[in-house]
Amino acid sequence: RIVRELTQADLGMLRPGTHQTDFAWNGTDAFGDPLANGVYLYRVIAQKADGEEFETYATGADTYFKKGFGKLVIVR
């Protein structure tokens, strides 16, 4: 099930050139409740207003993030 979906309104303005944001997720679901301990899969879909995908750049984190999917472990 989808725990939370982020929109442009959540992210705020993106920096020109890098399209980075200062958004930091606080570990809560769409209702503001904290997620339980566990393993969560996430997917990132980033598109321009016309539906075209953003150009991406290689980083050291690429080994943990494949084809828009990643894994997050929450342990409190």
Protein Blocks (a to p, Z undefined) as FASTA:
>chain_A
ZZbdcdfklnopadehjlpafbdcehiafkopacdedddddddddddfkopacdddddfk
lmmogghiacddddZZ
